[in-house]
Amino acid sequence: MKQVEVVAAVITKDDKILATQRGYGDFKGKWEFPGGKIESGESHEQALIREIKEELHADIKVLDYLTTVEYDYETFHLTMHTYICSLINDFEMVKHGEEFEHDDMIWVSKEELDKVDFLPADIEIVKKLK
């Protein structure tokens, strides 16, 4: 089975957590914590800062490690290293290119997390946050 290793950011602001909606692929329309693949030679923190800058055009500070999720999807095994982060600057979602990384984003409280249609692996993060 194909192995995929990624990082994800639980970005907090004013007691709310950022969730982003997938804009492409098999999971289009589902919600997730933003992040992406780790490039060769990058630390988890470096990858996360780069990915959030690329995807959301936002600068973050990585505050603390939260958890690592191991999840088997139908076609690949996912290892997702998750970190609590804060924003360095405020931002608005920017759409660019033919296929958008994200269709939407929302800020939700911990109590509202269960109402969001998260990807299966991200549900493990929701459980840890609660």
C-alpha positions as CSV (number, residue, x, y, z in Angstrom):
1,M,0.0,0.0,0.0
2,K,1.2,3.5,-0.9
3,Q,2.5,5.5,2.2
4,V,1.8,9.2,2.4
5,E,3.3,11.4,5.2
6,V,1.9,14.9,5.8
7,V,1.7,17.6,8.4
8,A,-1.5,19.4,9.5
9,A,-2.1,22.6,11.4
10,V,-4.8,23.2,14.1
11,I,-4.8,27.0,13.7
12,T,-6.4,28.7,16.6
13,K,-7.7,32.3,16.9
14,D,-10.0,33.7,19.6
15,D,-11.0,30.3,20.9
16,K,-11.9,29.1,17.4
17,I,-10.2,26.5,15.1
18,L,-9.7,26.8,11.4
19,A,-11.2,24.1,9.1
20,T,-10.8,24.2,5.3
21,Q,-12.9,22.5,2.7
22,R,-11.2,20.4,0.0
23,G,-11.5,21.9,-3.4
24,Y,-10.4,18.9,-5.5
25,G,-10.0,15.2,-5.8
26,D,-11.8,12.2,-4.3
27,F,-12.5,14.1,-1.1
28,K,-13.8,17.3,-2.6
29,G,-16.2,19.0,-0.3
30,K,-15.0,17.3,2.9
31,W,-13.4,19.4,5.6
32,E,-9.9,19.1,6.9
33,F,-7.2,20.8,9.0
34,P,-4.9,22.5,6.4
35,G,-1.4,21.3,5.7
36,G,0.4,19.1,3.2
37,K,3.3,16.9,2.3
38,I,6.8,17.1,3.8
39,E,9.5,17.9,1.3
40,S,12.9,16.2,1.4
41,G,15.1,17.8,4.1
42,E,12.3,19.7,5.8
43,S,11.4,19.3,9.5
44,H,7.7,18.9,10.3
45,E,7.5,22.5,11.5
46,Q,9.2,23.9,8.3
47,A,6.9,21.9,6.1
48,L,3.8,23.2,8.0
49,I,4.9,26.8,7.8
50,R,5.6,26.4,4.0
51,E,2.3,24.6,3.3
52,I,0.2,27.1,5.1
53,K,1.9,30.0,3.3
54,E,1.4,28.3,-0.1
55,E,-2.2,27.2,0.6
56,L,-3.6,30.0,2.6
57,H,-1.2,32.9,2.1
58,A,-0.9,33.1,5.9
59,D,2.0,33.1,8.3
60,I,1.8,30.8,11.3
61,K,3.8,30.1,14.4
62,V,4.0,26.4,15.4
63,L,3.3,26.3,19.1
64,D,3.1,22.6,20.1
65,Y,2.9,19.0,18.8
66,L,-0.7,17.6,19.2
67,T,-0.7,14.0,17.8
68,T,0.2,11.8,14.9
69,V,-2.7,10.0,13.1
70,E,-2.1,6.7,11.3
71,Y,-5.1,6.0,9.0
72,D,-5.7,3.5,6.2
73,Y,-7.7,5.0,3.3
74,E,-8.7,2.6,0.5
75,T,-5.7,3.3,-1.7
76,F,-3.0,4.6,0.7
77,H,-1.8,4.7,4.3
78,L,-1.7,8.2,5.8
79,T,0.7,9.3,8.5
80,M,-0.4,12.8,9.6
81,H,1.7,14.8,12.2
82,T,-0.5,17.5,13.7
83,Y,0.5,20.7,15.5
84,I,-1.2,23.5,17.3
85,C,-0.5,26.8,15.6
86,S,-1.3,30.4,15.8
87,L,-1.6,33.1,13.1
88,I,1.2,35.7,12.8
89,N,-0.9,37.8,10.5
90,D,-4.6,37.9,9.7
91,F,-5.6,36.6,6.2
92,E,-8.4,36.0,3.8
93,M,-8.8,32.9,1.7
94,V,-7.2,33.4,-1.7
95,K,-8.2,31.3,-4.7
96,H,-5.8,30.8,-7.5
97,G,-5.3,28.6,-10.5
98,E,-7.7,26.2,-12.2
99,E,-8.1,23.8,-9.2
100,F,-8.4,25.5,-5.8
101,E,-6.7,23.9,-2.9
102,H,-9.7,24.8,-0.7
103,D,-13.3,25.8,-1.6
104,D,-14.1,27.4,1.7
105,M,-12.9,27.9,5.3
106,I,-14.6,28.3,8.6
107,W,-13.7,29.1,12.2
108,V,-15.4,26.8,14.6
109,S,-15.4,26.3,18.4
110,K,-14.4,23.0,19.9
111,E,-18.1,22.4,20.7
112,E,-19.0,22.8,17.0
113,L,-16.3,20.5,15.6
114,D,-18.6,17.5,15.7
115,K,-21.0,19.2,13.3
116,V,-18.3,19.6,10.6
117,D,-18.0,16.9,7.9
118,F,-14.3,16.1,8.4
119,L,-12.3,13.6,6.4
120,P,-11.9,10.3,8.4
121,A,-8.3,10.9,9.4
122,D,-9.1,14.4,10.6
123,I,-11.9,13.0,12.8
124,E,-9.1,11.5,14.9
125,I,-7.7,15.0,15.5
126,V,-11.2,16.3,16.4
127,K,-11.4,13.5,19.1
128,K,-8.0,14.6,20.5
129,L,-9.1,18.3,20.6
130,K,-12.2,17.4,22.5
